[in-house]
Structure formats: structure tokens, C-alpha cells
Amino acid sequence: MKLVLLLCIALFVSVTCAYGPVLKGYDVVAYFSLKPDDNGIQGSKDLAFNFTGYEFWFSTPANMALFKANPWKYAPKYGGFCAWGICCEKPPQWPWAKNNLGPPADPATGWKIYNNELYVAIGRSYVNRFLQDAEMHISEANERWSGWWGKVDAGPFNDHCYPENWRECAYPNILNGQ
């Protein structure tokens, strides 16, 4: 895993290197049946499905079937990167760009369903902050993400950028000595 990470950083292709399952293997369909303050539910590698080159894990065969039938309905917005960061963290203070994704997200606690869509963030307080002025923040994040990937339901998925390793996402050039 570390070798893959270092190779990806060295080649500056962090958005195309597969590190692990999307959102650490948390079941993206399960969020839709949870109470707002519940923790996400871990999926199983035995219930894995590849979508656009990314591995999604599920906690039940029924959830995997729902995802297969309509992946974009359940896929996290902005690829599962922090919605607040996509919306509001911009250069020069923050390094997030098409070729340098973060921002990190916490799939255990940093999630909310809003208008039947899954948003994740680095933590619960940030997803709540994002949704305090939801329409404005969603509009700004949609514009930025679409500018990078052509539309909102496109782009890479977060399979490596979490609170515990955010520096690897934010500063790959510095970690690589450049």
C-alpha cells in the first residue's frame, strides 16, 4: 500500500491510482437508511463491486444490488471528498485542484443525506457547516467539481484521503521533495 502511494505521489497521478475501497469500504447505500447521527456502516470486501474503476464495498447483498441498479443515486457527491473543502477551501490557502484532490473525508461520522444525496466531509461539524447554507454551498461545489470533471456525476472517487493522512493528500509535491 505504501509503495503504491509513493509511486502515485511521485508520478503526480493521485486521482487515478487505486489505493483501497471507496470511503474506506463504508457502505454508501447504508447511509440512506441510517439516523442522522449514526456512524456509517462498514462494508465487506466479500461484497465488492467495481464502478468506473473504483471498488465499493457493501454490508448486504441487497445494498450491493441497489447500487448496481443505480450507482449515481448512491455514490457520494464530489467523489466522496470533503464537500466543505470542494466548496469553500480554495487556493492559495488550500491546494485542492483537479490534479491534487483531497480534501479528506471521514466516512464514519462526517456524512449527511440532503435532498436524497450523500455528502461527506472531514467530520460531522464540517458537513453540518456545509449544509447550514446548503443551496449556496452545493451550487459552489457543483460548479467547481463540474469545472474539473465536466459534470457533477463524474470524476474520481475518494479511495485514499482521510483525516489521519490529510497531509499526503494536501501536499504530495512537498512530501516528494519538490
N, CA, C and O of each residue as an XYZ file, in Angstrom:
712
protein
N       0.829     -1.193      0.000
C       0.000      0.000      0.000
C       0.873      1.257      0.000
O       0.624      2.181     -0.774
N       1.911      1.298      0.878
C       2.766      2.473      0.933
C       3.531      2.652     -0.373
O       3.741      3.779     -0.821
N       3.946      1.546     -0.983
C       4.656      1.634     -2.247
C       3.756      2.230     -3.322
O       4.203      3.072     -4.100
N       2.493      1.804     -3.376
C       1.549      2.361     -4.349
C       1.379      3.850     -4.106
O       1.389      4.635     -5.054
N       1.222      4.252     -2.847
C       1.058      5.665     -2.514
C       2.270      6.468     -2.961
O       2.121      7.516     -3.589
N       3.466      5.987     -2.646
C       4.666      6.718     -3.030
C       4.814      6.789     -4.544
O       5.223      7.820     -5.077
N       4.489      5.718     -5.233
C       4.570      5.721     -6.685
C       3.594      6.726     -7.265
O       3.940      7.474     -8.179
N       2.372      6.749     -6.740
C       1.381      7.701     -7.236
C       1.810      9.137     -6.983
O       1.680      9.992     -7.859
N       2.316      9.400     -5.800
C       2.776     10.756     -5.481
C       3.919     11.135     -6.416
O       3.957     12.247     -6.943
N       4.836     10.219     -6.617
C       5.979     10.510     -7.464
C       5.565     10.799     -8.899
O       6.201     11.611     -9.571
N       4.535     10.162     -9.369
C       4.083     10.339    -10.751
C       3.039     11.437    -10.894
O       2.626     11.749    -12.011
N       2.602     12.036     -9.774
C       1.594     13.088     -9.783
C       0.289     12.643    -10.433
O      -0.338     13.407    -11.166
N      -0.105     11.446    -10.170
C      -1.369     10.961    -10.727
C      -2.258     10.450     -9.609
O      -2.885      9.399     -9.739
N      -2.312     11.174     -8.534
C      -3.034     10.708     -7.360
C      -4.507     10.447     -7.635
O      -5.120      9.640     -6.937
N      -5.093     11.102     -8.626
C      -6.517     10.901     -8.865
C      -6.795      9.632     -9.662
O      -7.958      9.255     -9.811
N      -5.771      8.965    -10.175
C      -6.029      7.763    -10.952
C      -5.449      6.504    -10.325
O      -5.618      5.415    -10.872
N      -4.785      6.626     -9.215
C      -4.200      5.461     -8.559
C      -5.199      4.868     -7.573
O      -5.784      5.592     -6.768
N      -5.392      3.579     -7.632
C      -6.300      2.918     -6.697
C      -5.537      2.548     -5.435
O      -4.504      1.882     -5.492
N      -6.055      2.984     -4.306
C      -5.421      2.724     -3.021
C      -6.168      1.662     -2.237
O      -5.552      0.781     -1.638
N      -7.465      1.737     -2.239
C      -8.304      0.848     -1.460
C      -9.748      1.082     -1.857
O     -10.018      1.764     -2.846
N     -10.667      0.532     -1.109
C     -12.072      0.746     -1.463
C     -12.485      2.201     -1.228
O     -11.905      2.894     -0.391
N     -13.466      2.641     -1.957
C     -14.003      3.988     -1.797
C     -14.474      4.177     -0.353
O     -15.112      3.296      0.223
N     -14.156      5.324      0.214
C     -14.544      5.695      1.587
C     -14.230      4.596      2.602
O     -15.052      4.260      3.455
N     -13.033      4.051      2.489
C     -12.540      3.018      3.411
C     -13.419      1.776      3.439
O     -13.338      0.986      4.379
N     -14.249      1.594      2.436
C     -15.119      0.419      2.405
C     -16.437      0.609      3.128
O     -17.163     -0.362      3.338
N     -16.764      1.823      3.513
C     -18.083      2.056      4.118
C     -19.151      1.891      3.053
O     -18.956      2.267      1.897
N     -20.276      1.327      3.451
C     -21.385      1.013      2.549
C     -22.139      2.297      2.211
O     -22.836      2.846      3.064
N     -22.002      2.786      0.961
C     -22.630      4.050      0.570
C     -24.149      3.963      0.522
O     -24.822      4.981      0.680
N     -24.703      2.789      0.310
C     -26.163      2.626      0.291
C     -26.712      2.659      1.717
O     -27.801      3.186      1.945
N     -25.985      2.112      2.663
C     -26.462      2.038      4.052
C     -26.740      3.411      4.645
O     -27.638      3.548      5.475
N     -25.990      4.429      4.237
C     -26.220      5.774      4.788
C     -27.671      6.218      4.625
O     -28.200      6.945      5.467
N     -28.309      5.785      3.552
C     -29.663      6.237      3.249
C     -30.707      5.669      4.207
O     -31.850      6.126      4.215
N     -30.332      4.685      5.006
C     -31.280      4.116      5.971
C     -30.879      4.407      7.420
O     -31.533      3.934      8.350
N     -29.818      5.176      7.615
C     -29.343      5.486      8.968
C     -30.007      6.742      9.518
O     -30.513      7.578      8.769
N     -29.995      6.855     10.848
C     -30.417      8.081     11.506
C     -29.298      9.110     11.337
O     -28.135      8.733     11.191
N     -29.634     10.406     11.355
C     -28.639     11.440     11.049
C     -27.351     11.409     11.866
O     -26.304     11.777     11.334
N     -27.373     10.994     13.113
C     -26.145     10.988     13.915
C     -25.521      9.609     14.073
O     -24.578      9.444     14.847
N     -26.030      8.622     13.354
C     -25.431      7.293     13.382
C     -24.083      7.312     12.675
O     -23.840      8.147     11.804
N     -23.221      6.400     13.051
C     -21.982      6.195     12.306
C     -22.282      5.393     11.043
O     -23.227      4.605     10.997
N     -21.461      5.612     10.026
C     -21.576      4.823      8.813
C     -21.354      3.346      9.104
O     -20.836      2.980     10.159
N     -21.746      2.514      8.166
C     -21.625      1.063      8.323
C     -20.544      0.538      7.379
O     -20.565      0.796      6.175
N     -19.614     -0.195      7.950
C     -18.524     -0.776      7.172
C     -19.054     -1.875      6.266
O     -19.831     -2.726      6.698
N     -18.634     -1.854      5.018
C     -18.958     -2.929      4.094
C     -17.949     -4.052      4.212
O     -17.069     -4.033      5.073
N     -18.091     -5.029      3.336
C     -17.214     -6.198      3.344
C     -16.543     -6.356      1.983
O     -17.166     -6.133      0.944
N     -15.274     -6.742      1.999
C     -14.592     -6.989      0.724
C     -15.211     -8.171     -0.010
O     -15.009     -8.331     -1.214
N     -15.969     -9.002      0.712
C     -16.668    -10.112      0.069
C     -17.891     -9.648     -0.705
O     -18.452    -10.403     -1.499
N     -18.309     -8.399     -0.473
C     -19.440     -7.808     -1.185
C     -18.952     -6.553     -1.911
O     -19.434     -5.448     -1.663
N     -17.997     -6.745     -2.804
C     -17.372     -5.640     -3.529
C     -17.924     -5.557     -4.946
O     -18.261     -6.562     -5.572
N     -18.001     -4.323     -5.423
C     -18.449     -4.076     -6.799
C     -17.585     -2.967     -7.384
O     -17.363     -1.938     -6.746
N     -17.101     -3.183     -8.598
C     -16.265     -2.210     -9.273
C     -17.146     -1.295    -10.117
O     -17.894     -1.750    -10.983
N     -17.042      0.004     -9.845
C     -17.782      1.013    -10.607
C     -16.795      2.072    -11.072
O     -16.121      2.695    -10.251
N     -16.704      2.277    -12.358
C     -15.787      3.225    -13.002
C     -14.343      3.071    -12.533
O     -13.612      4.055    -12.422
N     -13.937      1.833    -12.259
C     -12.566      1.564    -11.849
C     -12.317      1.673    -10.353
O     -11.176      1.545     -9.911
N     -13.346      1.904     -9.577
C     -13.229      2.027     -8.126
C     -14.026      0.933     -7.449
O     -15.107      0.559     -7.904
N     -13.480      0.424     -6.358
C     -14.120     -0.663     -5.625
C     -14.994     -0.116     -4.497
O     -14.519      0.610     -3.623
N     -16.265     -0.474     -4.531
C     -17.221     -0.131     -3.482
C     -17.543     -1.397     -2.708
O     -17.737     -2.463     -3.293
N     -17.599     -1.272     -1.392
C     -17.944     -2.399     -0.523
C     -19.338     -2.178      0.049
O     -19.773     -1.043      0.242
N     -20.035     -3.288      0.319
C     -21.403     -3.230      0.835
C     -21.548     -4.158      2.024
O     -20.826     -5.147      2.157
N     -22.491     -3.821      2.882
C     -22.723     -4.617      4.090
C     -23.740     -5.728      3.859
O     -23.805     -6.677      4.642
N     -24.532     -5.625      2.797
C     -25.522     -6.650      2.484
C     -25.600     -6.843      0.969
O     -25.304     -5.918      0.213
N     -25.996     -8.032      0.520
C     -26.213     -8.229     -0.916
C     -27.305     -7.304     -1.458
O     -27.230     -6.865     -2.605
N     -28.316     -7.008     -0.640
C     -29.394     -6.109     -1.087
C     -28.846     -4.713     -1.379
O     -29.225     -4.097     -2.375
N     -27.961     -4.210     -0.523
C     -27.377     -2.890     -0.770
C     -26.523     -2.896     -2.026
O     -26.545     -1.932     -2.793
N     -25.774     -3.960     -2.247
C     -24.966     -4.056     -3.456
C     -25.867     -4.063     -4.691
O     -25.539     -3.427     -5.692
N     -26.985     -4.766     -4.635
C     -27.920     -4.814     -5.765
C     -28.520     -3.434     -6.041
O     -28.669     -3.045     -7.199
N     -28.862     -2.698     -4.992
C     -29.389     -1.340     -5.181
C     -28.360     -0.450     -5.862
O     -28.695      0.309     -6.772
N     -27.121     -0.539     -5.428
C     -26.062      0.269     -6.028
C     -25.860     -0.108     -7.497
O     -25.756      0.768     -8.356
N     -25.806     -1.389     -7.779
C     -25.603     -1.835     -9.156
C     -26.703     -1.319    -10.077
O     -26.444     -0.980    -11.232
N     -27.933     -1.261     -9.566
C     -29.073     -0.825    -10.369
C     -29.031      0.674    -10.677
O     -29.549      1.109    -11.705
N     -28.420      1.462     -9.793
C     -28.397      2.916     -9.985
C     -27.229      3.526     -9.203
O     -27.447      4.170     -8.177
N     -26.014      3.333     -9.668
C     -24.840      3.752     -8.891
C     -24.809      5.239     -8.546
O     -24.469      5.597     -7.418
N     -25.152      6.102     -9.480
C     -25.047      7.537     -9.207
C     -26.081      8.007     -8.193
O     -25.912      9.076     -7.606
N     -27.130      7.253     -7.973
C     -28.103      7.607     -6.934
C     -27.455      7.504     -5.551
O     -27.771      8.290     -4.657
N     -26.561      6.550     -5.376
C     -25.957      6.277     -4.069
C     -24.519      6.773     -3.937
O     -24.023      6.943     -2.824
N     -23.861      7.002     -5.044
C     -22.468      7.446     -4.990
C     -22.374      8.783     -4.256
O     -23.238      9.643     -4.420
N     -21.334      8.957     -3.455
C     -21.195     10.225     -2.733
C     -20.925     11.377     -3.690
O     -20.207     11.225     -4.679
N     -21.506     12.524     -3.385
C     -21.244     13.724     -4.176
C     -19.758     14.064     -4.085
O     -19.107     13.823     -3.068
N     -19.246     14.627     -5.165
C     -17.845     15.061     -5.251
C     -16.887     13.915     -4.978
O     -15.804     14.102     -4.423
N     -17.314     12.720     -5.381
C     -16.467     11.544     -5.276
C     -16.203     11.071     -3.860
O     -15.390     10.171     -3.649
N     -16.879     11.663     -2.890
C     -16.625     11.303     -1.504
C     -15.496     12.108     -0.869
O     -15.048     11.797      0.234
N     -15.038     13.143     -1.571
C     -14.101     14.074     -0.948
C     -14.927     15.072     -0.138
O     -16.132     15.197     -0.356
N     -14.304     15.766      0.772
C     -14.998     16.669      1.693
C     -15.792     17.736      0.940
O     -15.219     18.550      0.216
N     -17.109     17.725      1.114
C     -17.982     18.682      0.434
C     -17.630     20.121      0.805
O     -17.632     21.003     -0.054
N     -17.325     20.359      2.089
C     -16.936     21.701      2.512
C     -15.654     22.132      1.794
O     -15.544     23.267      1.329
N     -14.710     21.233      1.711
C     -13.456     21.557      1.042
C     -13.633     21.817     -0.443
O     -13.020     22.738     -0.983
N     -14.455     21.029     -1.112
C     -14.698     21.237     -2.538
C     -15.350     22.597     -2.745
O     -15.006     23.324     -3.677
N     -16.278     22.929     -1.887
C     -16.991     24.201     -1.988
C     -16.118     25.394     -1.631
O     -16.027     26.359     -2.389
N     -15.493     25.320     -0.495
C     -15.027     26.539      0.170
C     -13.532     26.639      0.422
O     -13.059     27.722      0.765
N     -12.768     25.574      0.271
C     -11.326     25.626      0.511
C     -10.611     25.787     -0.821
O     -10.492     24.836     -1.594
N     -10.135     27.008     -1.082
C      -9.569     27.328     -2.391
C      -8.164     27.903     -2.245
O      -7.787     28.393     -1.181
N      -7.394     27.834     -3.337
C      -6.053     28.410     -3.323
C      -6.127     29.917     -3.027
O      -7.144     30.543     -3.326
N      -5.105     30.495     -2.466
C      -3.805     29.877     -2.202
C      -3.735     29.149     -0.856
O      -2.777     28.415     -0.612
N      -4.725     29.335      0.019
C      -4.641     28.712      1.344
C      -4.733     27.191      1.259
O      -4.062     26.486      2.013
N      -5.550     26.687      0.355
C      -5.756     25.241      0.230
C      -5.329     24.763     -1.143
O      -5.532     25.477     -2.125
N      -4.741     23.570     -1.244
C      -4.163     23.112     -2.505
C      -5.115     22.322     -3.418
O      -4.693     21.836     -4.468
N      -6.364     22.192     -3.041
C      -7.251     21.288     -3.785
C      -7.432     21.755     -5.226
O      -7.771     22.909     -5.487
N      -7.201     20.837     -6.142
C      -7.329     21.102     -7.570
C      -7.575     19.773     -8.277
O      -7.471     18.709     -7.667
N      -7.898     19.840     -9.548
C      -8.181     18.619    -10.306
C      -7.040     17.617    -10.205
O      -7.276     16.411    -10.134
N      -5.813     18.104    -10.198
C      -4.664     17.201    -10.126
C      -4.112     17.054     -8.713
O      -3.028     16.502     -8.521
N      -4.858     17.549     -7.720
C      -4.428     17.430     -6.327
C      -5.660     17.347     -5.423
O      -5.971     18.276     -4.678
N      -6.346     16.215     -5.511
C      -7.541     16.013     -4.687
C      -7.152     15.478     -3.338
O      -6.238     14.654     -3.340
N      -7.619     15.764     -2.337
C      -8.418     15.931     -1.219
C      -9.590     16.761     -1.676
O      -9.891     16.878     -2.864
N     -10.186     17.287     -0.759
C      -9.946     17.282      0.676
C     -10.418     15.994      1.352
O     -11.284     15.294      0.826
N      -9.852     15.688      2.508
C     -10.158     14.416      3.164
C     -11.585     14.339      3.699
O     -12.233     15.357      3.941
N     -12.049     13.126      3.874
C     -13.399     12.889      4.393
C     -13.366     11.759      5.420
O     -12.534     10.854      5.344
N     -14.277     11.828      6.369
C     -14.418     10.789      7.389
C     -15.740     10.056      7.157
O     -16.800     10.572      7.510
N     -15.689      8.865      6.570
C     -16.928      8.149      6.261
C     -17.653      7.598      7.476
O     -18.810      7.195      7.364
N     -17.008      7.569      8.631
C     -17.679      7.067      9.833
C     -18.658      8.094     10.380
O     -19.814      7.768     10.649
N     -18.207      9.331     10.546
C     -19.055     10.340     11.196
C     -19.345     11.560     10.339
O     -20.305     12.278     10.618
N     -18.559     11.821      9.317
C     -18.689     13.042      8.528
C     -19.594     12.887      7.327
O     -19.154     13.078      6.193
N     -20.833     12.549      7.551
C     -21.747     12.314      6.426
C     -23.138     12.856      6.755
O     -23.517     12.980      7.920
N     -23.884     13.175      5.699
C     -25.301     13.559      5.815
C     -25.988     13.250      4.500
O     -25.386     13.324      3.428
N     -27.256     12.903      4.606
C     -28.111     12.794      3.423
C     -28.897     14.095      3.350
O     -29.549     14.484      4.319
N     -28.837     14.764      2.213
C     -29.576     16.005      1.999
C     -30.210     15.934      0.619
O     -29.522     15.688     -0.372
N     -31.510     16.148      0.552
C     -32.241     16.032     -0.722
C     -31.932     14.708     -1.426
O     -31.753     14.652     -2.642
N     -31.876     13.655     -0.621
C     -31.655     12.293     -1.117
C     -30.298     12.112     -1.806
O     -30.162     11.295     -2.717
N     -29.289     12.889     -1.360
C     -27.942     12.740     -1.880
C     -26.973     12.654     -0.703
O     -27.185     13.276      0.338
N     -25.910     11.874     -0.882
C     -24.913     11.641      0.160
C     -23.776     12.652      0.038
O     -23.111     12.746     -0.993
N     -23.572     13.401      1.115
C     -22.447     14.330      1.221
C     -21.560     13.865      2.364
O     -22.054     13.464      3.418
N     -20.258     13.919      2.158
C     -19.313     13.580      3.208
C     -18.349     14.747      3.407
O     -18.157     15.578      2.520
N     -17.758     14.784      4.582
C     -16.801     15.840      4.927
C     -15.792     15.268      5.908
O     -15.901     14.115      6.327
N     -14.816     16.077      6.268
C     -13.751     15.630      7.170
C     -14.291     15.266      8.544
O     -13.651     14.514      9.279
N     -15.434     15.774      8.893
C     -16.069     15.449     10.164
C     -17.498     15.953     10.187
O     -17.930     16.697      9.307
N     -18.216     15.535     11.203
C     -19.633     15.904     11.328
C     -19.828     17.423     11.353
O     -20.763     17.937     10.739
N     -18.954     18.138     12.055
C     -19.130     19.596     12.144
C     -18.990     20.255     10.768
O     -19.666     21.245     10.489
N     -18.127     19.721      9.912
C     -17.941     20.321      8.592
C     -19.086     19.993      7.633
O     -19.461     20.835      6.817
N     -19.636     18.809      7.717
C     -20.785     18.525      6.859
C     -21.985     19.348      7.327
O     -22.785     19.799      6.508
N     -22.113     19.545      8.637
C     -23.181     20.409      9.143
C     -22.972     21.856      8.691
O     -23.924     22.537      8.311
N     -21.744     22.309      8.733
C     -21.408     23.664      8.270
C     -21.737     23.828      6.786
O     -22.287     24.849      6.373
N     -21.398     22.822      5.998
C     -21.694     22.839      4.563
C     -23.193     22.966      4.325
O     -23.624     23.688      3.426
N     -23.983     22.267      5.128
C     -25.435     22.256      4.921
C     -26.158     23.411      5.606
O     -27.365     23.559      5.418
N     -25.467     24.236      6.393
C     -26.112     25.398      7.004
C     -26.638     26.357      5.945
O     -27.707     26.945      6.116
N     -25.911     26.517      4.873
C     -26.377     27.299      3.727
C     -26.274     26.380      2.512
O     -25.513     26.622      1.576
N     -27.067     25.328      2.570
C     -26.931     24.213      1.632
C     -27.002     24.635      0.174
O     -26.147     24.245     -0.621
N     -27.997     25.418     -0.189
C     -28.163     25.740     -1.612
C     -26.960     26.498     -2.164
O     -26.497     26.202     -3.265
N     -26.454     27.464     -1.415
C     -25.295     28.223     -1.874
C     -24.057     27.324     -1.948
O     -23.342     27.335     -2.950
N     -23.804     26.549     -0.892
C     -22.608     25.713     -0.873
C     -22.665     24.599     -1.922
O     -21.656     24.299     -2.561
N     -23.826     23.994     -2.099
C     -23.964     22.957     -3.124
C     -23.738     23.558     -4.507
O     -23.067     22.955     -5.345
N     -24.288     24.726     -4.744
C     -24.093     25.389     -6.037
C     -22.611     25.660     -6.298
O     -22.117     25.400     -7.395
N     -21.900     26.179     -5.295
C     -20.470     26.466     -5.453
C     -19.659     25.188     -5.655
O     -18.763     25.142     -6.498
N     -19.976     24.152     -4.875
C     -19.249     22.885     -5.019
C     -19.554     22.236     -6.369
O     -18.651     21.715     -7.023
N     -20.813     22.264     -6.786
C     -21.175     21.704     -8.093
C     -20.428     22.407     -9.220
O     -19.942     21.764    -10.151
N     -20.340     23.732     -9.130
C     -19.644     24.498    -10.168
C     -18.159     24.124    -10.220
O     -17.602     23.932    -11.301
N     -17.529     24.023     -9.065
C     -16.099     23.688     -9.026
C     -15.866     22.270     -9.538
O     -15.001     22.052    -10.386
N     -16.633     21.300     -9.027
C     -16.457     19.904     -9.432
C     -16.731     19.736    -10.929
O     -15.975     19.063    -11.630
N     -17.813     20.350    -11.415
C     -18.144     20.268    -12.845
C     -17.069     20.925    -13.704
O     -16.800     20.477    -14.819
N     -16.459     21.980    -13.189
C     -15.361     22.614    -13.918
C     -14.170     21.681    -14.080
O     -13.460     21.735    -15.084
N     -13.958     20.830    -13.090
C     -12.863     19.867    -13.174
C     -13.211     18.667    -14.037
O     -12.373     18.203    -14.810
N     -14.442     18.150    -13.919
C     -14.782     16.847    -14.491
C     -15.879     16.884    -15.538
O     -16.259     15.837    -16.062
N     -16.409     18.083    -15.863
C     -17.402     18.203    -16.918
C     -18.845     18.108    -16.450
O     -19.742     18.649    -17.096
N     -19.078     17.429    -15.337
C     -20.410     17.333    -14.749
C     -20.263     16.860    -13.305
O     -19.194     16.416    -12.888
N     -21.354     16.964    -12.553
C     -21.301     16.609    -11.132
C     -21.149     15.105    -10.942
O     -20.381     14.670    -10.084
N     -21.860     14.311    -11.719
C     -21.776     12.849    -11.599
C     -20.651     12.329    -12.481
O     -20.884     11.641    -13.475
N     -19.436     12.671    -12.099
C     -18.244     12.260    -12.840
C     -17.048     12.429    -11.917
O     -17.171     12.894    -10.784
N     -15.899     12.044    -12.427
C     -14.662     12.256    -11.683
C     -14.269     11.073    -10.832
O     -14.956     10.052    -10.810
N     -13.161     11.216    -10.131
C     -12.641     10.131     -9.297
C     -13.409     10.007     -7.988
O     -14.151     10.906     -7.593
N     -13.212      8.879     -7.329
C     -13.792      8.640     -6.008
C     -12.678      8.601     -4.971
O     -11.539      8.234     -5.261
N     -13.037      8.986     -3.773
C     -12.078      9.036     -2.665
C     -11.804      7.628     -2.149
O     -12.633      7.013     -1.478
N     -10.625      7.145     -2.482
C     -10.206      5.826     -2.009
C      -8.920      5.918     -1.176
O      -8.250      4.914     -0.931
N      -8.587      7.156     -0.744
C      -7.312      7.293     -0.038
C      -7.164      8.528      0.846
O      -6.152      8.627      1.540
N      -8.065      9.440      0.869
C      -7.830     10.708      1.535
C      -8.757     10.870      2.749
O      -9.943     11.168      2.606
N      -8.189     10.668      3.944
C      -8.960     10.649      5.185
C      -8.283     11.538      6.223
O      -7.132     11.935      6.038
N      -8.982     11.855      7.312
C      -8.390     12.769      8.298
C      -7.007     12.354      8.797
O      -6.156     13.209      9.040
N      -6.779     11.068      8.951
C      -5.497     10.625      9.511
C      -4.328     10.761      8.545
O      -3.175     10.674      8.968
N      -4.594     10.974      7.252
C      -3.479     11.109      6.304
C      -3.656     12.334      5.403
O      -3.183     12.337      4.267
N      -4.317     13.349      5.889
C      -4.654     14.500      5.055
C      -3.435     15.173      4.442
O      -3.530     15.721      3.344
N      -2.307     15.146      5.111
C      -1.114     15.801      4.559
C      -0.660     15.135      3.259
O      -0.170     15.811      2.355
N      -0.820     13.828      3.164
C      -0.459     13.119      1.935
C      -1.332     13.567      0.766
O      -0.882     13.589     -0.379
N      -2.582     13.924      1.060
C      -3.485     14.406      0.016
C      -3.193     15.861     -0.331
O      -3.203     16.247     -1.500
N      -2.934     16.656      0.692
C      -2.798     18.094      0.504
C      -1.469     18.498     -0.116
O      -1.411     19.428     -0.920
N      -0.409     17.806      0.254
C       0.915     18.276     -0.121
C       1.794     17.185     -0.733
O       2.901     16.953     -0.247
N       1.331     16.513     -1.785
C       2.150     15.437     -2.351
C       3.472     15.946     -2.927
O       4.467     15.223     -2.891
N       3.508     17.161     -3.452
C       4.749     17.672     -4.009
C       5.785     17.917     -2.929
O       6.973     17.676     -3.141
N       5.345     18.396     -1.770
C       6.261     18.642     -0.660
C       6.773     17.302     -0.128
O       7.963     17.157      0.155
N       5.878     16.327      0.007
C       6.295     15.010      0.503
C       7.259     14.336     -0.461
O       8.079     13.508     -0.063
N       7.150     14.700     -1.727
C       8.008     14.124     -2.747
C       9.302     14.940     -2.907
O      10.123     14.634     -3.772
N       9.484     15.974     -2.078
C      10.704     16.757     -2.121
C      10.735     17.803     -3.202
O      11.813     18.261     -3.579
N       9.567     18.202     -3.721
C       9.550     19.222     -4.783
C       8.925     20.499     -4.312
O       8.831     21.459     -5.077
